[in-house]
Each structure stands twice: as structure tokens, then as C-alpha cells.
Amino acid sequence: MDLILSIFDWIGANEAVLSGIAATVVIVGVLITVGRGARSLFRGGAASTSTPPDPDAPASEAGDPPLVVDRPSIAVLPFTNLSEDAQHEYLADGLSEEIILGLSRIKQFFVIARNSSFTYKGRNIDSQQVSRELGVRYVLEGSVRKHGDRVRITAQLVDATNRRTAWAERFDRPLEDIVEVDDEVTEAIVAALQPALRRAEADLARRARAEDLTAWGLVNQAWVAVQSDLGSREAAESAIASCEEALRRDPDYALGHAVLALSRSLLLREGIGEEGAPDEAIRRALQLSDDDPLIHHCHAALNGNLGRTTDALGAWERALELDPNSAAIRAGLGIARIYNRQPDLALEGIDQALRLSPRDPLTYHWLANRALACSLLGRWDEALEAAESSVQRTGSQVGYAVLASALAQAGRDDDARAAYAELRKRAPGMDPGDFKKLVRGLSTGDQADALARAMYRAAGMEPPDAA
């Protein structure tokens, strides 16, 4: 508190030479930083309790860092203030602290505590030295710079074992939105880091010998496989095999049971597999770790795959409560709302996910369902745009179904028939009558009827009078 009062005294004594906006930035920065400190105390800080290294100590001897092998390990270094205004130091530090807190909520990541990471503040240090000293594989670096009336924030995730950049992004925001900038950018970085870390770990697992993989490596490999194509039988079967091997090594690995359950539900949705097997596996996962948002994510997606919309909504809401920065969870909740006959509410969650994690492996899935929601609302131009963008990434049943209908609605009959042919490759047993039943289950309005009639036209068939 004495520090706060002294800063306010300094502002008062020098207000003649400070611009109004600069004084505001200092005040907001102090309040944000102090507020975060209080929140950190109540939340218990970040996940790791690593002992802070001596800032003047020499680096460890050359060699591989003492990595945490059962999950990705990451250190978030203090963001560098590249602005001439020293006031932006508060924004830089605040961003770093919030990112640490956001990542520490994700049980699948090992996150170095703030006290250890901040011993590197102001030091020009190599990521591999940080890796050796803190025992982490990944290092997140960033900077804050003022450009006129805007603030530019950059962030990059470095794989310290080879100095390769696994992910990088830049954010430009108006200086007047400085408080909103902090929360928005923090949310976006944490959301984007989740799939980036998992992709990097999956690449590592692919290069490793099978006998060297940990249970985490096997399950992460399975997770990335099924998320890359939710409609692929081969991906689901491969994921099941990886999870079963992981559980042979560690029978009480909760995430292994959860991803196994999700993968089995993907097959069961196609009529393959044993009834009840997904439920048995997800029950075991929840027994082992009921506070893990990724396990609740799997639970929610499983319920959605098996047509249990109400249960899916509840599980998605619980997952979002545990990890409010997850783009995938926000999108999942939005998609569940489509099947709860709430396409207007669905778009909010899906659009948030697309903004937070535009490079996510599930983007194709989110876009396909965005297209479905838009078509149910009669927003055909948006539906067509989203469906085209979806199938350009990964062709899915939903993506091609909406694409065929939207093209027919737009009068592009040849393109509609081509999209319908692609749909039939992915769902050989589906015909326009099946699609009509599906959309009638989502909505009984005029737009659902229009969507059903458009599918008949895409198939080159005359719509029934009651379509």
C-alpha cells in the first residue's frame, strides 16, 4: 500500500509534465498489478513450486535439461517493455502473470511459478539456459511496445530443446482500451497455447521410439489424432490403441481413460463398438480426476456423440467453469446449443473460439457447425462462407451437408451436386430424407424446411411437398 501511495504522490507532483493518458496508464497499471497480486494469493498462485534460481548463478553444464516427462513443462518469462514509456512495464508484467495463472489451471501442463520465472526479468537470456535451469521444455517470451495511440503485443512459444518456434502471434490494440487489452490478449494467448503445445508434443511423440513414450505422450498422440478428424474411423481406432497401451503402463491415468472414452464414442456413433464401453471409461476418468477440464471436455463431447444433448450441455458448462480460457470448450458448448434448438446462442460460443484459437485443429469442425447454425437462422451467405472454409481444411459430414444445401440455395446447382457427392463418400447411407429428419430435430421453423428442400435439390431430386 505504501508503494501505491508513493506512486500516486509522484503523479501528483509531476502532473504538469505528464499527459493525461500517461497518468491514466500508470494508475491503471498499478491497480491491475496489485489486484492480480491479491487474486494470486487467494487462488494459490501457479501450479509449480519450483525454487527460484539464483539470477547470478552460471548455467548448468551442457546436456539435456531435466525435463518433466509426464506432461509438457513451460516457463512464461516476463514480457519485455519495448516502449519508451516506463508505465507500460505494468502491462508487460501483468500479462505475464495472468498467462501463468491461466496455464496453471490446465492440469495437463506443468507451469513454473511466477517467482521463479520473474528472476529472469531484465536479463537477455537464451531459452536453452532457461530450459536447463528450470527444467522445462518450452519457454514463452513476449514484448509490449507502444506505437502512437496503439499497443503492440507479441508472444512466441519456443521449444527450448531445439530453439524452434512452436507458435507465435502479434496483437495490435488501441491504447485507450488498455484494460480490455490485458484481459483479451491474455485470454487469446492461453487459448492458443493449448493446441500449440499439444501439437508440438504430438510431433515429439511421432519422432520418438515407441518404448520411449510416456503415458502422457501416448494419450496426447491419441488426442491430437481424433481432434484432427472427428469423422475418421482410422484415427479413432488408432487413438483407442494408444490409450489402451498408455493404460497398460499406468492404469490410473485419468486422461487416458477419458480420451479412450471419447474415441470409443466416435466409433459407437457410427454403429461400431460395444454399448456402454465409453460410459465405463469416462466414469473411471471422472472418479480419478473430477477437477480436470479436459476430462469434462471428453465427457461432454462423448454425450454429444451419443445424442445426449442435455447431459452434454451440463458437462460443457462444468468444463468451462474449470477452464474459461479454452476455445475448444467454448465451441463445444456452442455446438451443443445447436442441438438444443438454440442456434442463435450457439454462434456466440463458436465465434469466441474462432477468435481465440484461429489455428486450432478443430477449426474445421467449429466452422461446419457455424455454417449449420447460420443456415438454421436463414443467414445463407454466412453459412456458405463458413461451410466452404470448413471443407477446405478438413471435409466432414456436417461441412459438406451444409455446403451442398447452401450452394443449392444460392442457385449453384452444379457445385451443389459436387458437394453432395462428397457428402455421400463420407456418409454413404445418408439421403435427403435422413437429412430432413436431422434438421427437423434441430428446428421446426421455416428455415429448417428451406434447408431440407435445398438438400433435395443438391441431390438432384424434387423436394416432397412437405419437405
C-alpha positions in Angstrom: 0.0 0.0 0.0 2.9 2.4 0.8 4.2 1.7 -2.8 0.8 2.7 -4.2 0.6 5.9 -2.2 4.1 6.9 -3.2 3.3 6.4 -6.9 0.2 8.5 -6.6 2.2 11.2 -4.8 4.7 11.2 -7.6 1.9 11.5 -10.2 0.5 14.5 -8.3 3.9 16.2 -8.0 4.6 15.7 -11.7 1.2 16.1 -13.3 2.3 19.2 -15.1 4.7 17.2 -17.2 2.6 14.1 -17.5 0.0 13.8 -20.2 -3.5 12.8 -19.1 -3.3 9.5 -20.9 0.2 8.7 -19.4 -1.1 9.3 -15.9 -4.1 7.1 -16.6 -1.8 4.3 -17.9 0.3 4.4 -14.7 -2.8 4.3 -12.4 -4.5 1.5 -14.3 -1.2 -0.4 -14.4 -0.7 -0.2 -10.7 -4.3 -1.2 -9.9 -4.1 -4.2 -12.4 -0.8 -5.4 -10.9 -1.8 -5.0 -7.3 -5.2 -6.6 -8.0 -3.5 -9.5 -9.6 -1.3 -9.9 -6.7 -4.2 -10.2 -4.4 -6.0 -12.6 -6.7 -2.9 -14.7 -6.9 -2.8 -15.1 -3.1 -6.4 -16.2 -3.0 -6.0 -18.6 -6.0 -2.9 -20.1 -4.6 -0.6 -19.0 -7.4 0.6 -21.1 -10.3 0.9 -24.9 -10.4 4.6 -25.3 -9.8 6.5 -24.7 -6.5 9.9 -24.7 -8.1 12.7 -23.0 -6.1 13.7 -19.7 -7.8 17.2 -20.0 -9.4 20.0 -17.6 -8.4 19.9 -14.9 -11.1 23.7 -14.6 -11.0 24.3 -18.4 -11.0 26.0 -19.8 -14.1 24.1 -22.1 -16.4 24.1 -25.8 -15.8 26.6 -28.0 -17.7 25.7 -28.7 -21.3 23.3 -31.5 -21.8 19.6 -32.3 -21.9 17.5 -30.3 -19.5 15.9 -32.2 -16.6 12.5 -32.2 -18.2 9.2 -33.1 -16.5 8.5 -36.1 -18.6 4.8 -36.9 -17.8 3.4 -33.7 -19.3 4.5 -30.5 -21.2 6.5 -28.2 -19.0 6.6 -24.4 -19.6 8.1 -21.3 -18.2 6.5 -17.9 -19.0 9.2 -15.3 -18.9 8.4 -11.7 -18.0 7.2 -9.8 -21.1 9.7 -7.1 -22.2 8.6 -3.5 -22.3 9.9 -2.1 -25.6 8.1 1.3 -25.2 9.8 4.5 -24.2 7.1 4.9 -21.5 8.1 3.1 -18.3 4.5 2.9 -17.4 4.0 0.0 -19.8 6.1 -2.1 -17.5 3.0 -2.7 -15.5 1.1 -4.0 -18.6 4.0 -6.3 -19.5 4.3 -7.8 -16.0 0.6 -8.1 -15.7 0.3 -10.0 -18.9 3.0 -12.5 -17.9 1.3 -13.1 -14.5 -2.1 -13.7 -16.0 -0.8 -16.1 -18.6 0.9 -18.1 -15.8 -2.3 -18.2 -13.9 -4.3 -19.2 -17.0 -1.9 -22.0 -17.9 -1.7 -23.3 -14.3 -5.5 -24.1 -14.4 -4.8 -26.7 -17.1 -3.8 -29.8 -15.3 -2.1 -31.3 -18.3 0.7 -28.7 -18.2 3.5 -28.2 -15.7 3.9 -24.5 -15.2 6.8 -22.8 -13.5 5.6 -20.4 -10.7 5.8 -16.7 -11.1 8.5 -16.2 -8.5 10.9 -18.4 -10.5 10.0 -17.0 -13.9 10.4 -13.4 -12.8 14.0 -13.9 -11.7 14.8 -13.6 -15.4 13.2 -10.1 -15.7 15.5 -7.7 -17.4 18.0 -10.3 -18.4 18.9 -11.2 -22.1 19.0 -14.9 -21.7 18.9 -17.9 -24.1 15.9 -20.1 -24.0 18.0 -23.2 -23.6 19.6 -21.8 -20.5 16.2 -21.2 -19.0 15.3 -24.7 -20.0 18.3 -26.2 -18.2 17.9 -24.0 -15.1 14.1 -24.5 -14.6 13.8 -28.0 -16.1 11.3 -27.1 -18.8 10.9 -27.9 -22.4 9.0 -24.8 -23.5 9.6 -21.1 -22.9 7.1 -18.4 -23.7 8.6 -15.0 -24.5 6.9 -11.7 -25.4 7.1 -8.0 -25.6 4.9 -4.9 -25.3 5.5 -1.8 -27.5 3.6 1.5 -27.9 3.0 2.7 -31.5 1.4 6.1 -31.4 -2.0 5.5 -29.9 -1.8 1.7 -30.2 -0.2 -1.0 -28.2 1.5 -4.0 -30.0 2.0 -7.2 -28.0 3.9 -10.1 -29.4 4.3 -13.6 -28.0 6.2 -16.7 -29.1 6.4 -20.2 -27.7 9.9 -21.7 -28.1 10.8 -25.4 -27.9 14.0 -24.9 -25.9 15.4 -28.3 -26.9 16.0 -27.1 -30.4 15.2 -23.3 -30.3 12.4 -23.7 -32.8 9.3 -21.5 -32.6 6.3 -23.7 -32.0 3.8 -20.8 -32.1 3.9 -17.0 -32.5 1.3 -14.3 -32.6 1.0 -10.5 -32.6 -1.8 -8.4 -31.2 -2.4 -4.7 -32.0 -4.9 -2.8 -29.9 -5.9 0.8 -29.2 -4.1 2.3 -26.2 -7.4 3.7 -24.9 -8.5 0.1 -24.4 -5.6 -0.7 -22.2 -7.7 -2.5 -19.5 -9.6 -4.6 -22.1 -6.3 -5.3 -24.0 -4.9 -7.0 -21.0 -7.7 -9.5 -20.5 -8.3 -10.0 -24.2 -4.7 -10.7 -25.1 -4.2 -12.9 -22.1 -7.2 -15.0 -22.9 -6.2 -15.3 -26.6 -2.6 -16.4 -25.7 -3.7 -19.0 -23.2 -6.3 -20.3 -25.6 -3.9 -20.6 -28.5 -1.1 -22.2 -26.4 -3.2 -25.3 -25.6 -3.4 -26.7 -29.1 0.1 -25.4 -29.9 1.6 -27.3 -27.0 -0.3 -30.4 -27.8 0.7 -30.3 -31.5 4.4 -29.8 -30.5 4.2 -32.7 -28.1 2.5 -34.9 -30.7 5.3 -34.1 -33.2 7.8 -35.1 -30.5 5.9 -38.4 -29.8 5.9 -39.2 -33.5 9.7 -38.8 -33.7 10.3 -40.9 -30.5 10.7 -44.7 -30.3 7.5 -46.4 -29.1 9.3 -47.7 -26.0 10.3 -44.2 -25.0 6.9 -42.8 -25.0 5.3 -42.0 -21.6 1.6 -42.4 -20.9 1.2 -38.7 -21.5 2.9 -39.0 -24.9 0.7 -41.8 -26.0 -2.6 -40.2 -24.9 -1.6 -36.8 -26.3 -0.9 -38.5 -29.6 -4.3 -40.1 -29.5 -6.0 -36.7 -28.5 -4.4 -34.9 -31.4 -5.3 -37.7 -33.9 -9.0 -37.6 -33.1 -9.2 -33.9 -32.9 -7.7 -33.5 -36.3 -10.6 -35.5 -37.9 -13.5 -36.4 -35.7 -15.1 -38.4 -38.5 -12.1 -40.7 -39.2 -12.6 -44.3 -38.2 -8.9 -44.9 -38.6 -8.0 -42.0 -36.3 -10.4 -43.2 -33.6 -9.1 -46.8 -33.8 -5.5 -45.6 -33.6 -6.4 -43.4 -30.6 -8.0 -46.4 -28.8 -4.9 -48.5 -29.3 -2.7 -45.7 -28.0 -4.9 -45.1 -24.9 -5.0 -48.8 -24.2 -1.2 -49.0 -24.3 -0.9 -46.0 -22.0 -3.3 -47.5 -19.5 -1.3 -50.7 -19.5 1.6 -48.6 -18.4 -0.4 -46.5 -16.0 -3.9 -48.0 -15.1 -4.9 -44.9 -13.1 -4.1 -42.3 -15.7 -7.4 -40.3 -15.8 -6.8 -38.6 -19.1 -6.1 -42.0 -20.7 -9.5 -43.2 -19.7 -11.2 -40.0 -20.8 -9.6 -40.0 -24.3 -10.3 -43.7 -24.7 -14.0 -43.0 -23.8 -14.2 -40.2 -26.4 -12.6 -42.3 -29.1 -15.0 -45.2 -28.4 -17.9 -42.8 -28.6 -16.8 -41.7 -32.1 -17.0 -45.2 -33.3 -20.2 -46.0 -31.5 -21.8 -43.0 -33.2 -21.1 -44.9 -36.5 -22.5 -48.1 -35.1 -19.1 -49.7 -34.3 -18.2 -50.9 -30.9 -19.7 -52.1 -27.6 -22.6 -50.2 -26.0 -21.7 -48.9 -22.6 -17.9 -49.0 -23.2 -17.5 -45.2 -23.5 -19.5 -44.7 -20.3 -17.5 -47.1 -18.3 -14.2 -45.4 -19.3 -15.4 -41.9 -18.7 -16.8 -42.9 -15.2 -13.4 -44.1 -14.3 -11.7 -40.9 -15.6 -14.1 -38.8 -13.5 -13.5 -40.9 -10.4 -9.8 -40.3 -10.8 -9.8 -36.6 -11.6 -13.1 -34.8 -11.3 -11.5 -31.3 -11.5 -9.7 -31.7 -14.8 -11.4 -29.5 -17.5 -10.1 -31.8 -20.3 -11.8 -34.8 -18.8 -15.0 -32.9 -18.6 -14.4 -31.8 -22.2 -14.2 -35.5 -23.2 -17.3 -36.3 -21.1 -19.3 -33.5 -22.8 -18.2 -34.5 -26.3 -19.0 -38.2 -25.6 -22.5 -37.2 -24.6 -22.9 -35.1 -27.7 -21.7 -38.0 -29.9 -24.3 -40.3 -28.3 -27.2 -37.8 -28.7 -27.5 -36.9 -25.0 -27.8 -33.1 -25.5 -28.9 -32.2 -22.0 -26.0 -34.2 -20.4 -23.6 -32.7 -22.9 -24.7 -29.1 -22.0 -24.1 -29.8 -18.3 -20.7 -31.3 -18.9 -19.6 -28.4 -21.2 -20.7 -25.9 -18.6 -18.7 -27.7 -15.9 -15.6 -27.8 -18.2 -15.9 -24.1 -19.0 -16.1 -23.3 -15.3 -12.9 -25.2 -14.7 -11.1 -23.6 -17.8 -12.7 -20.4 -19.0 -9.8 -19.8 -21.4 -10.4 -22.9 -23.5 -11.5 -22.1 -27.1 -12.5 -25.8 -27.7 -14.8 -25.9 -24.6 -16.5 -22.6 -25.6 -17.1 -24.0 -29.1 -18.3 -27.3 -27.7 -20.9 -25.6 -25.6 -22.0 -23.6 -28.6 -22.4 -26.6 -30.8 -24.4 -28.4 -28.1 -26.8 -25.4 -28.1 -27.4 -26.0 -31.8 -28.7 -29.5 -30.9 -30.7 -27.9 -28.1 -32.6 -25.8 -30.7 -30.7 -22.6 -29.8 -28.7 -21.7 -33.0 -28.7 -18.0 -32.1 -27.0 -18.7 -28.8 -24.7 -21.2 -30.4 -22.9 -18.7 -32.6 -21.6 -16.7 -29.6 -19.5 -19.6 -28.3 -18.3 -20.8 -31.7 -17.3 -17.3 -32.7 -15.4 -16.8 -29.5 -13.5 -20.0 -30.1 -12.6 -19.0 -33.7 -11.3 -15.6 -32.5 -9.3 -17.1 -29.6 -7.7 -20.0 -31.5 -8.0 -19.5 -35.3 -5.3 -22.1 -36.0 -6.9 -24.8 -33.8 -7.0 -28.3 -35.3 -10.8 -28.3 -34.6 -11.4 -25.1 -36.6 -12.9 -27.1 -39.5 -15.4 -28.6 -37.0 -16.3 -25.3 -35.5 -16.8 -23.7 -38.9 -19.0 -26.6 -40.1 -21.3 -26.2 -37.1 -21.2 -22.4 -37.5 -22.5 -23.0 -41.1 -25.2 -25.2 -39.7 -26.4 -22.6 -37.2 -26.4 -19.9 -39.8 -28.4 -21.9 -42.2 -31.0 -22.7 -39.5 -31.2 -18.9 -38.9 -31.6 -18.2 -42.6 -28.2 -16.5 -42.9 -27.3 -18.3 -46.1 -24.4 -16.2 -47.2 -22.6 -16.7 -43.9 -23.5 -20.4 -43.9 -22.0 -20.8 -47.4 -18.8 -18.9 -46.4 -18.3 -21.0 -43.2 -19.0 -24.3 -45.0 -16.6 -23.6 -47.8 -13.9 -22.6 -45.3 -14.6 -25.7 -43.2 -14.2 -28.2 -46.1 -11.1 -26.5 -47.3 -9.5 -27.5 -44.0 -11.0 -31.0 -43.4 -14.0 -32.4 -45.2 -16.7 -33.5 -42.7 -20.2 -34.8 -43.0 -21.7 -31.6 -41.4 -19.5 -29.3 -43.6 -20.4 -31.0 -46.9 -24.1 -31.3 -45.9 -24.4 -27.6 -45.2 -22.2 -26.7 -48.2 -24.4 -28.7 -50.6 -27.6 -27.1 -49.2 -26.2 -23.6 -49.2 -24.9 -23.9 -52.8 -28.3 -25.2 -53.9 -30.0 -22.3 -52.1 -27.7 -19.9 -54.0 -28.7 -21.5 -57.3 -25.3 -23.0 -57.9 -26.7 -26.4 -58.9 -23.6 -28.0 -60.4 -21.4 -27.0 -57.4 -24.2 -28.3 -55.1 -24.3 -31.7 -56.7 -20.5 -31.9 -56.5 -20.7 -31.1 -52.7 -23.5 -33.7 -52.3 -21.3 -36.3 -54.0 -18.5 -35.6 -51.4 -21.1 -35.9 -48.6 -22.1 -39.4 -49.9 -18.5 -40.5 -49.8 -18.4 -39.7 -46.1 -21.9 -40.8 -45.3 -22.9 -43.5 -47.9 -26.1 -44.3 -46.1 -27.4 -40.7 -45.8 -30.1 -39.5 -48.2 -32.1 -36.2 -48.3 -34.8 -37.8 -46.2 -32.4 -38.6 -43.4 -31.1 -35.0 -43.6 -34.6 -33.7 -43.4 -35.2 -35.7 -40.2 -32.0 -34.3 -38.7 -32.7 -30.7 -39.4 -36.3 -31.0 -38.2 -34.9 -32.3 -35.0 -32.9 -29.0 -34.7 -35.7 -26.6 -35.6 -39.3 -26.7 -36.8 -39.1 -23.3 -38.3 -39.3 -22.2 -42.0 -35.5 -22.1 -42.2 -35.2 -25.8 -41.3 -37.7 -26.5 -44.1 -35.7 -24.4 -46.5 -32.5 -26.3 -45.5 -34.2 -29.6 -46.1 -35.5 -28.6 -49.5 -32.1 -27.3 -50.5 -30.6 -30.7 -49.8 -33.1 -32.4 -52.1 -32.1 -30.0 -54.9 -28.4 -30.7 -54.2 -29.2 -34.4 -54.7 -30.9 -33.7 -58.0 -34.3 -34.7 -56.5 -37.6 -33.0 -56.4 -38.4 -32.0 -52.8 -41.6 -33.5 -51.4 -44.4 -31.1 -50.9 -44.0 -31.4 -47.1 -40.2 -31.1 -47.1 
